Amino acid sequence: MISNFATAEEAQQAFYQAIERADLAQMMDVWAEDDDIVCIHPGGPRHTGIDEIRESWRRIFTRGPELKFKLLAERSVPGRMLSVHSVVERIAYVRGGFPPASAIATNIFVRSDDRGWKMLVHHASPIPDEQASEGPPSVLH
């Protein structure tokens, strides 16, 4: 499957749908095929390049579909070739009895003439639930 996303918003929607479905093929269809792509999962290390990012999602998806996302406080800085999105991810667990969690994510998309909009960077950081609606936590660095 090779999708040509007409907008960065479509690519972002497909990204979160892929997580909710634990669909590795759909997830990798969202990403640019570039050695410089970057993915940082909440509380995790930096993954770079298509192979490393694919493996990180494969490990996450081995448990099957278990997450539901609600995006809050969406902000975007659109451009002709690059679009930067900042969102608060409200994450609910489908099973396991875990309480909902929140993360702040930055998603950066790049546009190419032949493939449409694709993800270049996903960087998510966990935030305490009590601060999810109030804004970002205290600065750590």
Buried (B, 14 or more C-beta within 10 A) or exposed (E): EEBBBEBBBBBBBBBBBBBEBBBBEBBBBBBBEBEEBBBBBBEEEEBBBBEBBBEBBEEBBEEEEBBBBEBEBEEBEEEEEBBBBBBBBBBEEEEEEEEEBBBBBBBBBBBEEEBBBBBBBBBBBBBEEEBBEEEEBEEEE
